[in-house]
């Protein structure tokens, strides 16, 4: 049977269990324990290749409601549904067309979410009240083993408080959600680090709703057609994809997005500085913490962990130098833009104060 989840006992646990598990060869008994929690309507945090997800039975509205409550997430913000097979993904939608089949065959398991009309299996709350649902198959064996053992699709947004820095290590989950969820499966740091690319397949011409490590050119090549580019300024009455809120991925520490040419205007003492790409801007004065993420893969993998370190260091300000141009940097630029405030004269004056 397995242990009763804390919610079933009618209490809010003061301590969330953490179990170490091998990412590639998970212990079946550990997987069975976690799957029992999912089947009973509880919450389990587990690693995908992108970030740690906060998982619940995607078909159970009461279980999904616990995700929103634990995160403090608005109910209109839809959740991505994770499955272990293409067959289970098909059961979550009503129009699995040739485009979906080709993309799933090419990129799954992997960091690509496909948005399609949802089936009756997926309740309104999981979909944020939308007629569509985003589905994907995560790459790590532990994630797919959990879904298989639970025998249900698992809704799993990032395992953090709403709008805060996404977790790429189990310790990040524990710091944010300890006592609010039943179990954390610790399989080590995630390997990709940024959330999945989200692709809208509802319209005739597919469009990217959220950029990730699967790039537009790769999708175009697979489909043999041009698709719409990601437009961060596209207005919508409500989010049609996770990660589309203006403020997202944000640290507690004030975070400023700045151009290299603007750095000399700032006193960098007791600040953290994050730079990207092969070049490095010259700095004036002593920097409290200095991080240089050399390429887009390292930047994706380490951005959130770096922001967590900056928060824990209690620096005065986090300064993020604008990432390079180029399609491979689109996802990183999107995340740092949503996590920060643009540099301005007022900000410069505040930094000098």
C-alpha positions, 0 to 999 in steps of 0.5 A: 500500500505505502505510507499515507500522504500528509494531506490524507491525514488531515494535517499540513506536514512541517517537513516534506520527505526527500528520497534520493533516486537514480535518474536513469535507473530508479529503484522500483520500490521508490517509484512505487512509493511515489506513484502511490502518493500520486494515485491517492491525490498527493503531490510529488516533485520530480526532475524532468530534463528541464526543471523539477516539476510538481506532479499530481494526477492530471485527470483528478481536479482535487489533486490538481487544485493542490498544485495551485494551492501549494504554488499560490498559482492563479487558476487561469494559468494552464498546466502542462501534462506529462505522459510516458508514451505517445499513446497516453498523450493521444488520450489527452487530446481529441485531434492528434494530427500528422504534425503532432505525430511527426514532432512527437516522433522526432523530439520525444522524449524531450523538451517540446510541449505540443498544445492541442484540443483537449479531450474529456480526460483532462478537466477544466482546472488542469487546462486553466479553463482553456479548450486546449492542453499542452502535452509532452514526454519528459526525457529522464527515466525517473519521470517516465517510470513515475508516470507509468507506475501511477498509470495516469498523465501527470500535470507538473508545473515547475515545483516552486512558488508562483512567479519565483525562480524555477528549481533545477535542484531538489534543494530549490524545491525544498527551500520553496515548498517544504511542508506544502507537498508530500514528497520530493524525488531527488535525482540530482540537477536537471540537464537542460535547465530551462522549461520546454519549448511550447508549440501551438498546434491548434491554428493552421500555422503553428506558433511558439508560445514559449521558447525553449531548447528545441528551436524554431528552425528545428521545428520548421525542418521537421514539419517542412513549413515555416512557423511563427516566431515567438513574440513576447509582446503578443497580447492575450486576455489570458495565458495560453501557455505557462511562463507567459506572465510578464513577471516570472522566474523572478528572484527575491533580490531586485534584478536589473537587466542592463546593457554592457555600455550601461555598466560604468554608471553603476556601483557594483559593490555588493552586487551580483553580475551575470554575463553571457556569451564569449565576450565579457563586459569590462566592469568598474569597481569591485563586484560582489559576485561575478558569473559568466555563462559562456554559451547558450547550453551552459546558460540554460542549464545554470541560469536558475541555479545562478539566480538561486545562489545570488538570492542566497548570498543576500547581495544588494542587486542582481545585474544581468547583462543582456544575452547575445542575439541569435535564435539559440539565445531566445529562451535565455533572453525570454527568461531573464527579461521576465525575471528582471526590470529594465535599466533606467535613469531611476534605477541608476540613481537608486543604485548609486544611493 
